[in-house]
Amino acid sequence: MKIIITGASGFVGTELIRQALRRPEVTSIIALSRKPVSAPADVSESDAARVKSVVINDYDAYPDDVKKEFVGASACIWTVAITFSGSKNYTLPELVRICQTSTLIGFRTMVEAQPTKPFRFLYVSGMHAERDQTKTPPFAPDYALLRVRRPKTEMLATLPCDN
């Protein structure tokens, strides 16, 4: 199984790589990040060889060489986001771009790259994110709804019923 981990150089991404390497069914990991990613230091050379670092300058644009890496992927774990505490340093349009627009562009690009079916996309949304958009989250409701509303709705609408 080939998986894509976005935000692979971050805290969560690094641990996801470590955990994925413990699974023998994971044959290949595409570690997508804005800077080079190495396998965790505590893994064997053979496990480290399953990790391919793919550097991207912008999660809004995917060059052809990056798109080729998505072919045949079974899953993506998307960890790119702005934390609630960090969100105070960004304008609303920038938060929307990073937390929604970039996610959707990445998702569509992966789906168009002929992944395996079914293709699984795990969106790591953070604490207090509410999937049921009729409910108001108890903490930072605007931020929590921003992280989930549009990505969830548009991703579900994008996939054919058989995926």
Order of alpha helices (4+ residues) and beta strands (2+ residues): beta-alpha-beta-alpha-beta-alpha-beta-alpha-alpha-alpha-beta-alpha
